[in-house]
Amino acid sequence: MALGPQLLEILACPDTHHAPLAYDAEAQTLTCTQCGRIFEVRDDVPVLLLDEARGGPGQAS
């Protein structure tokens, strides 16, 4: 089961800018369209925790 289109419409980056997220179904990740942070999707549940994100401001991917 993949993330549904209605859920993808409302998901946003948890950082203060709340930018939309781009979904990569093959990689099972969500990427912030503004800061570039990459959030994992585990068992069809987005893990939108800044501490667990890869990349983004001041971090190496």
Backbone bond lengths (Angstrom), bond angles and torsions (degrees), N, CA, C in turn:
res aa  C-N    CA-C-N  psi(-1)  N-CA   C-N-CA  omega(-1)  CA-C   N-CA-C  phi
1 M - - - 1.457 - - 1.526 109.22 -
2 A 1.297 117.23 134.73 1.456 122.61 -179.28 1.529 109.46 -106.20
3 L 1.314 115.50 171.01 1.462 119.70 176.80 1.523 108.78 -69.46
4 G 1.306 116.66 132.81 1.459 121.83 -178.77 1.513 112.50 -74.60
5 P 1.335 116.23 155.73 1.471 120.15 -178.60 1.525 113.40 -62.03
6 Q 1.327 117.73 -33.55 1.466 119.53 179.43 1.526 110.76 -67.75
7 L 1.319 117.63 -39.29 1.461 120.70 177.54 1.522 110.24 -66.54
8 L 1.326 117.16 -42.79 1.465 120.39 -179.38 1.528 111.98 -62.05
9 E 1.327 117.05 -30.33 1.471 120.84 178.83 1.524 112.37 -66.39
10 I 1.329 117.23 -31.47 1.466 118.88 -175.10 1.533 113.86 -99.97
11 L 1.336 117.72 -13.19 1.464 119.76 178.96 1.525 110.30 -69.22
12 A 1.320 115.60 141.27 1.465 121.25 178.73 1.520 108.98 -145.33
13 C 1.309 115.65 159.69 1.462 121.61 177.52 1.529 108.52 -60.63
14 P 1.328 117.59 136.57 1.464 119.75 -179.51 1.535 113.88 -75.34
15 D 1.334 117.94 -6.50 1.460 120.09 177.10 1.530 108.48 -70.60
16 T 1.310 117.51 172.48 1.465 121.97 -173.01 1.521 114.41 -63.17
17 H 1.331 118.93 -21.11 1.473 120.74 -179.24 1.528 112.83 -81.41
18 H 1.328 118.56 -19.32 1.470 124.47 176.46 1.535 112.85 49.57
19 A 1.318 116.05 42.60 1.463 121.35 -179.99 1.530 110.81 -71.33
20 P 1.329 117.00 156.45 1.471 120.44 177.13 1.523 111.58 -63.35
21 L 1.325 115.20 159.10 1.458 121.92 179.48 1.522 110.21 -113.42
22 A 1.325 116.24 141.03 1.466 121.96 176.48 1.525 107.74 -99.20
23 Y 1.322 116.48 129.84 1.467 122.47 -176.14 1.522 110.93 -96.23
24 D 1.320 116.08 129.65 1.464 122.71 172.92 1.522 106.90 -112.33
25 A 1.332 116.49 100.00 1.464 121.62 -174.73 1.521 111.82 -64.53
26 E 1.306 117.58 -36.65 1.468 121.00 -178.74 1.525 111.27 -67.12
27 A 1.330 116.25 -44.64 1.468 120.92 -178.93 1.529 112.28 -83.96
28 Q 1.343 116.74 -11.96 1.468 122.25 -176.47 1.534 110.69 56.72
29 T 1.337 114.82 53.05 1.458 121.09 178.13 1.521 110.57 -137.08
30 L 1.323 114.91 158.26 1.455 123.51 171.46 1.521 106.53 -120.73
31 T 1.333 117.07 131.14 1.460 121.56 -178.15 1.521 109.63 -117.31
32 C 1.323 115.78 130.40 1.464 120.32 177.80 1.515 109.50 -68.34
33 T 1.330 115.82 131.35 1.459 120.63 -178.35 1.525 112.36 -75.89
34 Q 1.327 117.80 -10.13 1.464 120.49 179.94 1.525 112.23 -106.21
35 C 1.327 117.99 -54.94 1.472 120.13 -173.36 1.537 113.04 -95.95
36 G 1.322 117.55 -14.76 1.458 120.49 177.26 1.521 115.03 84.12
37 R 1.332 118.20 3.52 1.461 119.33 177.42 1.533 109.46 -62.63
38 I 1.326 115.30 145.16 1.459 121.58 -179.98 1.523 108.03 -114.56
39 F 1.322 115.14 124.07 1.460 122.65 -179.81 1.521 108.74 -111.14
40 E 1.324 116.51 135.30 1.458 120.95 179.32 1.519 111.25 -79.34
41 V 1.331 114.71 153.73 1.456 122.17 170.61 1.522 105.07 -113.85
42 R 1.331 116.57 115.59 1.468 121.38 -177.89 1.523 109.27 -113.69
43 D 1.314 116.17 123.03 1.470 121.31 -179.65 1.524 110.79 52.23
44 D 1.337 115.83 43.51 1.469 124.05 179.19 1.526 113.80 65.39
45 V 1.336 117.50 20.08 1.463 121.89 177.48 1.528 108.56 -119.00
46 P 1.343 117.95 118.12 1.461 120.41 177.61 1.530 110.92 -66.35
47 V 1.327 116.72 131.17 1.468 121.87 178.05 1.530 106.30 -100.96
48 L 1.333 115.66 91.42 1.462 121.01 -174.67 1.527 111.33 -98.14
49 L 1.317 115.20 56.72 1.455 122.09 177.91 1.526 108.58 -108.20
50 L 1.330 116.67 124.43 1.462 120.14 -178.38 1.524 111.75 -58.69
51 D 1.329 117.47 -35.69 1.467 121.10 -179.25 1.527 112.79 -66.77
52 E 1.329 117.97 -22.84 1.453 121.25 -178.82 1.514 113.73 -101.94
53 A 1.327 117.10 -2.89 1.459 121.59 -179.43 1.524 110.89 -73.40
54 R 1.315 115.64 151.81 1.471 122.05 173.77 1.517 108.63 -103.60
55 G 1.330 114.67 148.95 1.460 119.45 176.50 1.511 111.98 73.27
56 G 1.321 115.67 -161.28 1.456 120.94 179.39 1.515 112.02 92.15
57 P 1.324 116.30 -174.22 1.460 121.01 -176.23 1.534 112.81 -60.18
58 G 1.305 116.13 127.73 1.453 121.50 175.71 1.513 115.52 73.77
59 Q 1.324 118.25 8.96 1.453 121.48 -179.53 1.528 109.72 -125.60
60 A 1.307 114.64 150.45 1.463 119.40 172.88 1.511 107.85 -88.60
61 S 1.325 116.95 144.56 1.468 120.47 178.37 1.458 107.79 -70.29
